Amino acid sequence: MIALKSFSRLLLLTALTLGGCSWFGDDKNPDLEPMPLMVFEPEGALVEDWSVQVGDGQGKRYTRLRPALVDNTLFVADAYGLVEARSLEDGALRWQARIGLPEAGWLSKLNLLARDSDNGSFVTGGVGADAYTVLLGTRDGVIHALRADDGEPLWTAQLSSEILSPPAVNRELVLVLTSDGRLTALNRSDGARLWSYDTQVPVLTLRGGSAPLLSGGFALGGFASGRLVTLRASNGQVLWENAVGLPAGRSELERIADVDSTPLLKGGVVFAVSYQGAVKALRLQDGQALWERPLSSYGALAEGYGAVFVTDDAGSIFALDQNDGVVSWQQPGLARRGVTGPAVAAGNLLVADEEGYVHLFAQADGRPLARRRADRKGVRLAPLGDGERFYVYSNRGRLQALRFEASP
């Protein structure tokens, strides 16, 4: 089953993330080709405030190593164990560290596939961080905790399998989801295991994982079974669970219903989405469903202006009213372009695509405002947004700070 699952994940990943590239079937079929770039009158420009290179970026495997934004610092890692702290203001390097195995020399750089297969420090889960601790997970299931102020190692912990999403952290706990469907709570100070919660992993799943969340006394995890589970953070007791996606259909492919996107918390409400399932709004206290809307997605969620923003698996962007799930607007102009989840800043919304373009839209109505190419090697990771700027981390490791400058 393990071999079948690994092959199937690779096959499904190719079909989902490269849908416009026609690896299977007729590459001249217009229904499979990425939609051409939208034609519109720009209302300004995306201006680059700074840009830096972070190691080798996402590597040759399908990793999604998202930087962590904490106060005035960005913590970012490449796939081969390089970890950096960068100033939010100008991208200046504050510290640099390396986890796991040391570099094998210049010969390893000539063969990235060998580096991917041989290096136990290959990073697949990250970055999780707060003001005191930076956390990363590896393909071999090891969690590395570093000090946030200088990158010095704090502890490591061996978990049961590969870590595919950023760990969550609060004052007491580190919460980690592993690819075998296990949610594990570790002691923040030394990495000692406190409790774990196990689920059954379907035969076929998407390549990736929902990052767990810690909020107050709650621990939340989204699983490949399509379920969102909320536990008591102190002891792992299940408080409630809800089926965001229900496996349906005759084939295993049709039955994929992963919650692959990190849930979003806002005002005591949890917003979650699944692949081949729905977007749901659930009350955090007891899991009561407030509304749901059929929609298939594996990308990040964002919120602003009273809306939840989500990119579906076809590349359309939706703005859903947070109170009732009604579609405020839909933007279909990026179909089949391998679009990331959205980020919001300064009243605008930014997504990236697999050709390396970043697309800016107005949060209010979804109209296109500006576009620029961030990196020809593509972007598979949802951007980050703070109050004024967006931060884009490309597949090859280019980290950029962008802001919108309206036309006079």
Secondary structure in CASP SS format (residue, H / E / C, confidence):
PFRMAT SS
TARGET T0000
AUTHOR 0000-0000-0000
METHOD secondary structure of the structure
MODEL  1
M C 1.00
I H 1.00
A H 1.00
L H 1.00
K H 1.00
S H 1.00
F H 1.00
S H 1.00
R H 1.00
L H 1.00
L H 1.00
L H 1.00
L H 1.00
T H 1.00
A H 1.00
L H 1.00
T H 1.00
L C 1.00
G H 1.00
G H 1.00
C H 1.00
S C 1.00
W C 1.00
F C 1.00
G C 1.00
D C 1.00
D C 1.00
K C 1.00
N C 1.00
P C 1.00
D C 1.00
L C 1.00
E C 1.00
P C 1.00
M C 1.00
P C 1.00
L C 1.00
M C 1.00
V C 1.00
F C 1.00
E C 1.00
P C 1.00
E C 1.00
G E 1.00
A E 1.00
L E 1.00
V E 1.00
E E 1.00
D E 1.00
W E 1.00
S E 1.00
V E 1.00
Q E 1.00
V C 1.00
G C 1.00
D C 1.00
G C 1.00
Q C 1.00
G C 1.00
K C 1.00
R C 1.00
Y C 1.00
T C 1.00
R C 1.00
L C 1.00
R C 1.00
P C 1.00
A E 1.00
L E 1.00
V E 1.00
D C 1.00
N C 1.00
T E 1.00
L E 1.00
F E 1.00
V E 1.00
A E 1.00
D C 1.00
A C 1.00
Y C 1.00
G C 1.00
L E 1.00
V E 1.00
E E 1.00
A E 1.00
R E 1.00
S E 1.00
L C 1.00
E C 1.00
D C 1.00
G C 1.00
A C 1.00
L E 1.00
R E 1.00
W E 1.00
Q E 1.00
A E 1.00
R E 1.00
I C 1.00
G C 1.00
L C 1.00
P C 1.00
E C 1.00
A C 1.00
G C 1.00
W H 1.00
L H 1.00
S H 1.00
K H 1.00
L H 1.00
N C 1.00
L H 1.00
L H 1.00
A H 1.00
R H 1.00
D H 1.00
S H 1.00
D H 1.00
N C 1.00
G C 1.00
S C 1.00
F C 1.00
V E 1.00
T E 1.00
G E 1.00
G E 1.00
V E 1.00
G E 1.00
A E 1.00
D C 1.00
A C 1.00
Y C 1.00
T E 1.00
V E 1.00
L E 1.00
L E 1.00
G E 1.00
T E 1.00
R C 1.00
D C 1.00
G C 1.00
V E 1.00
I E 1.00
H E 1.00
A E 1.00
L E 1.00
R E 1.00
A C 1.00
D C 1.00
D C 1.00
G C 1.00
E C 1.00
P E 1.00
L E 1.00
W E 1.00
T E 1.00
A E 1.00
Q E 1.00
L C 1.00
S C 1.00
S C 1.00
E C 1.00
I E 1.00
L C 1.00
S C 1.00
P C 1.00
P C 1.00
A E 1.00
V E 1.00
N C 1.00
R C 1.00
E C 1.00
L E 1.00
V E 1.00
L E 1.00
V E 1.00
L E 1.00
T E 1.00
S C 1.00
D C 1.00
G C 1.00
R E 1.00
L E 1.00
T E 1.00
A E 1.00
L E 1.00
N E 1.00
R C 1.00
S C 1.00
D C 1.00
G C 1.00
A C 1.00
R E 1.00
L E 1.00
W E 1.00
S E 1.00
Y E 1.00
D E 1.00
T C 1.00
Q C 1.00
V C 1.00
P C 1.00
V C 1.00
L C 1.00
T C 1.00
L C 1.00
R C 1.00
G C 1.00
G C 1.00
S C 1.00
A C 1.00
P C 1.00
L E 1.00
L E 1.00
S E 1.00
G C 1.00
G C 1.00
F E 1.00
A E 1.00
L E 1.00
G E 1.00
G E 1.00
F C 1.00
A C 1.00
S C 1.00
G C 1.00
R E 1.00
L E 1.00
V E 1.00
T E 1.00
L E 1.00
R E 1.00
A C 1.00
S C 1.00
N C 1.00
G C 1.00
Q C 1.00
V E 1.00
L E 1.00
W E 1.00
E E 1.00
N E 1.00
A E 1.00
V C 1.00
G C 1.00
L C 1.00
P C 1.00
A C 1.00
G C 1.00
R C 1.00
S C 1.00
E C 1.00
L C 1.00
E C 1.00
R C 1.00
I C 1.00
A C 1.00
D C 1.00
V C 1.00
D C 1.00
S C 1.00
T C 1.00
P C 1.00
L E 1.00
L E 1.00
K E 1.00
G C 1.00
G C 1.00
V E 1.00
V E 1.00
F E 1.00
A E 1.00
V E 1.00
S C 1.00
Y C 1.00
Q C 1.00
G E 1.00
A E 1.00
V E 1.00
K E 1.00
A E 1.00
L E 1.00
R E 1.00
L C 1.00
Q C 1.00
D C 1.00
G C 1.00
Q C 1.00
A E 1.00
L E 1.00
W E 1.00
E E 1.00
R E 1.00
P E 1.00
L E 1.00
S C 1.00
S C 1.00
Y C 1.00
G C 1.00
A C 1.00
L C 1.00
A E 1.00
E E 1.00
G E 1.00
Y C 1.00
G C 1.00
A E 1.00
V E 1.00
F E 1.00
V E 1.00
T E 1.00
D C 1.00
D C 1.00
A C 1.00
G C 1.00
S C 1.00
I E 1.00
F E 1.00
A E 1.00
L E 1.00
D E 1.00
Q C 1.00
N C 1.00
D C 1.00
G C 1.00
V C 1.00
V E 1.00
S E 1.00
W E 1.00
Q E 1.00
Q E 1.00
P C 1.00
G C 1.00
L C 1.00
A C 1.00
R C 1.00
R C 1.00
G C 1.00
V C 1.00
T C 1.00
G C 1.00
P C 1.00
A E 1.00
V E 1.00
A E 1.00
A C 1.00
G C 1.00
N E 1.00
L E 1.00
L E 1.00
V E 1.00
A E 1.00
D C 1.00
E C 1.00
E C 1.00
G C 1.00
Y E 1.00
V E 1.00
H E 1.00
L E 1.00
F E 1.00
A E 1.00
Q C 1.00
A C 1.00
D C 1.00
G C 1.00
R C 1.00
P E 1.00
L E 1.00
A E 1.00
R E 1.00
R E 1.00
R E 1.00
A C 1.00
D C 1.00
R C 1.00
K C 1.00
G C 1.00
V C 1.00
R C 1.00
L C 1.00
A C 1.00
P C 1.00
L E 1.00
G E 1.00
D C 1.00
G C 1.00
E C 1.00
R C 1.00
F E 1.00
Y E 1.00
V E 1.00
Y E 1.00
S C 1.00
N C 1.00
R C 1.00
G C 1.00
R E 1.00
L E 1.00
Q E 1.00
A E 1.00
L E 1.00
R E 1.00
F E 1.00
E E 1.00
A E 1.00
S C 1.00
P C 1.00
END
